[in-house]
Amino acid sequence: MSPRRAVVFLLPILGLSIISCGGDSGLSSQGSEEEFCEMLRVIESDQVFESAMEDPAALTEATELLTDLAKAAPTTELKEAIESLIPVMEALATLDENDPDALASLSELMSDPDLEAAGETVDTYSKDVCKIPTSDSSDTSTEESLAP
């Protein structure tokens, strides 16, 4: 399995399941909770993050989306959490899968407990404030999952 593909499996563990897809809402400055949650909903409806592991252009777009999301964050804690996720995307964008040092550096970056905490911060905000269920959330009822 390629390192890029392995990251696809690690992103939800890092709490990035709420942004497993990409999109652009046009929000680029710190906003209200409502604006931020709407941006997350738009991100949920696109495929940029899913294709980012295979497509360098999508990876660049995903990095830009994280940057925009950080700027739109309604709290400093949330902004800092999202900003701490950006270096992973940047490292992936330049990753040479044949370079053992690059792979080791990416592995070290991804194993940082602060990165996991940042992902959890974003995930919790998404679920608790924006009411967006995460992929590992069991909050979605059968009725909601069957709704058209």
KAKA-V911017 format. One record per backbone hydrogen bond with DSSP energy under -0.5 kcal/mol. CO is the residue of the C=O (numbers start at 0). NH is the residue of the N-H. If there is no record, write none. Layout:
co/nh
CO/NH
CO/NH
This chain:
co/nh
1/5
2/6
3/7
4/7
4/8
5/9
6/10
7/11
9/13
10/15
11/14
14/17
15/18
16/19
25/27
31/35
32/36
33/37
34/38
35/39
36/40
37/41
38/42
39/43
40/44
41/44
42/45
46/50
47/51
50/53
50/54
53/55
54/58
55/59
56/60
57/61
58/62
59/63
60/64
61/65
62/66
63/67
64/68
65/69
66/70
67/71
68/72
69/72
71/30
74/78
75/79
76/80
77/81
78/82
79/83
80/84
81/84
81/85
82/85
82/86
84/87
84/88
85/89
86/90
87/91
88/92
89/93
91/94
94/96
95/98
97/99
98/102
99/103
100/104
101/105
102/106
103/107
104/108
105/109
106/110
108/111
111/114
111/115
112/116
113/117
114/118
115/119
116/120
117/121
118/122
119/123
120/124
121/125
122/126
123/127
124/128
124/129
125/131
130/132
133/136
138/140
140/144
141/145
142/146
143/146
